[in-house]
Amino acid sequence: MAKRIIFVFLFVLIVCGSLRAQNTQSIHVMVALCDNKYQGIVKVPAKIGNGQDTDNNLYWGCGYGIRTYFRKSAEWKELKRYKADNTRLERIVFRHKTKDVYLVADAYDGRYIKDCTEDFLQSCAGSLKDTIIVNNKVIGLNGNAKLLTYIGHNGLMDFSLTDSYVNTDGKSRDAIILACASKQYFRPILKSTKANPLVWTTNLMCPEAYSLHDAISTYLKGDTSEAVRNSAAAAYSKYQKCGLKAAKNLLVTGY
């Protein structure tokens, strides 16, 4: 009888934990580190264009890189930082300071930009799913996240993808792609994943963290896709000093 009670108790704990995981909102950001050697980019200074150096990389450790910018944000608190696997040099977990929302950012070694791109698209399609546990909280990653983001060089300008990225679970996830001309290159693939493009680009751009940060701030308020895009454009205009009209022409929403 005692064993049966223990079994029932454990079963309830598992079910409750599963429900908590489903109710925990998560954002998964995949960053292909800027890399002069392994990517077809316009060369940047060597120190910030080393795709194997997280501390100084343009898209990660620099002042407007994902790691640094979100660390300094008044809205987010860093919970954990560690190496994920051989292709991902670093993973950082942030928690929103006023909402039950977690943001997980992965820094992919720049030479593995194709892996980063494929992981992003498979996540959008729901064919790649994962979780992690931080402070006894189950956090959804990849296709288990509500919002998926790709940051970095547009690798589709340099290589072709042979796999099919067709939605596998009937769910539609939100997506932000900050890379040069991402709408033109990602559109046919993203459409097959059934993801909703909140923000992507029509021309060359610098995929630094401020546009993503402000887009997410508006997104978490439950505002419209247009409002999310407007926040991203306003941030881009502020930091790039390109004018709001130009930023809105560059950063767009929807298909």
N, C-alpha and C positions, 0 to 999 in steps of 0.2 A: 504493500500500500504506500509506504514511504517513497519507494522508488518511482511509483507512478506519479505521486505528487511532485517530486523533483522534476520528472520528465515534462509534465504539464507546465510547470513553472518556467523551465528552460525554453519550451516551445513558445510561451507567451513573450518571453524576453526577445527571442529571435524575431517574432512577428512585429513586435513594437519597434525593434531596432530597424527592421526593414521599412516600416511606415515612416519613421523619422528620416531615414535616408531619402525616401521619395519626396518628403516635404522640405528637405534642405536644398536650397537653390545653389547651383554651382555654375561657375564660368571657367572654361578651360582655354587658356591662351597658349598658342604654339608659335614660338619665335625661331625663325631660321637666322642664326647669327650672321651678321654682315661678314663677307669673306672675299677679299681681293683675289685670292688664289683659286678658289674652287667655284666661284660664281661669275656669271657674265655681267658684272656690274661696272658702272663708271667708277674707277678706282678712287678710294678715299685714303686719307693718311694711314700709313701702315699700322700704327698703334690701335686705331679704332676699327680697322678692317681685317683683323686677325680673328677668323671664325672659330679659333680654339681658345680664345682668351675671353672669358666671361667678364672679368673685372673691368676691362677697357673697351669692350665692344660697343659700337655705335647704337645697336638696338637693345642692349642689355645693361651694361655697367656704366655707360656714359650718363651725363646729367639728365638727358631726356630718354634714356633707355628704360625699358619696362621695369627692371629690378629697382633701379634708383628712384624713378619717378613715383612708383607706387609705394615705395618705402617712405618717401617724404610726404605722401598724401595725408591730409587730415581725415580722410574717409576710411582708410584701410590700415590694418595692423598685420605685420608679418608674424606668422606662427611658427613656420618651420622652413629650413633650407637644407637641401641635400642633393647628392648626385642620383639621377634616376636610373640610367642604364648607359650602355656604351655609346649610343647616339645622342643622348641628352646629357649635356655637361652639368646642368643644374636644374633643380625644380624648387620653386618657392610657393608656399601656401600662405595666402592672405585671408583674413576675415574682415568683413565690413564692420565698422565700429558701432553702427546703429541697427543693422539688419542681419538676419540670419542667412547671410550669403557668403560663400567662399569662392575665392578666385585662385586657381592654380595656374602658374605660368611655367612653361618648360622652355629651356634654352637649348635648342638643337645645335650641335656642332655644325658649323657652316658647310662643311663638306658633305653633310647629310641632308641638304636642303630638299632633295627629292623624297626622302623618308618623311620629313616634316610635312611636305605637301600631301603625300599619300595618307598619312595619319589624319590630317585635317579633313580630307575629303571622305575617308572611310568613317570618320566620326560623324560627319554631317549626314551620311547615309544610314548610320545606325549599325553598320557592320563591325565597327570597332568600339568596344565598350570596356570600361574599367572603373574601379573604385580605389580609394585609399582611405585609411582611417587615421584621423588626427584628433587627439584629445578625446578619444572614444566616440568620435563623430564620423559616420560614413559619408564620404564626399564623392559624388559622381564625377567621373572623368570621361573624356572622349564622347561617345554617343549617349552617355548618362548625364552629361551636362546640358543645361538649357540653352546656354549661349556659347558658341565656339568661335575662336578668333585665330586668324593667321596673320603674322607680322613678318615682313622681310622682303627680300627680293622676289620678283615674280619669276619663279623658276620655269614656268610654262613657256617663257620666252626662249628658253635654252634646251629644254628636253620635252619629250612626249610621254604620256602615260598610257600604258597598255591595258591596265585593269579597268573593269567597269565599276562605276560608282552609283549603283542604283539603290534607292531606298529599300531597306530590308525589313523595317518594322512598322511602317505606316505612320511614324511620328515625324513632325516637322520641327526642326531646330532652328534657332536664330543664328545668323552668321555675320561676322565682320571680317573683311579681308582688306588689310592695309598693305598694299603692294602696288607697284606701277601698273596702270591700266588693267586692274584686276577684273573689272566687269567684262571687258572684251574677251579676256582669256579664260576666265573661270565660268562664265555664264552657262554654256551648254552642259558642263559637268555638274555644276552646282544645282542646276534645274533638275537633273535626274536624281539627285539626293533628296529632293523636296525641301531643302533648307530655305529659310527666308533671309535674303540678303538685306540686313539692316543698313550697313554702310560698306560700299566698295568704291573703286576709283575709275576714272575715265582717262587718266593721263599719268605722266610721271609724277612721283610724289616722294616725300621723305616719311617713312613709316615710324615716326617716333611716338612716344607714349601718350602725349597730351591729348591727341584726338581720341584715342581709345578710352582714356580715363574719363573724359567728359561725356563721351557717348554712353559709357556704362552708367555714369551718375544719372543721366536722364532716363536710361533704360530701366533702372531700378525704381524709378518713380512711377513706372507704369505708363509713361507717355507714348505717343505714337511713333512709328518708324520715322516719319518726317521730322519730328522733334529730336529724335536721337541723331539723325543725320545733321540737323542744324547745329546741334551742340558740337559734334565732331568738326564741322566746317568752321564754326566760330573759334574753336581752339586752334585749328590749323592756320586760320587767318591771323590770329594773335601772335603766334610764335614764328610763323614764316613771313609775316608782314606782306602777304600777297593780295590783301583785300578780300572782303567777305564774298563778293560776287564770284570772284575767281575760285575761292575755296568751295563754294556751293556747286560750281560747275565741275569741280574735280571730285568732290565727295558726294556720292549720290546714293539713293536707296531704291530697292525694288528691282524687278526685272525690266 
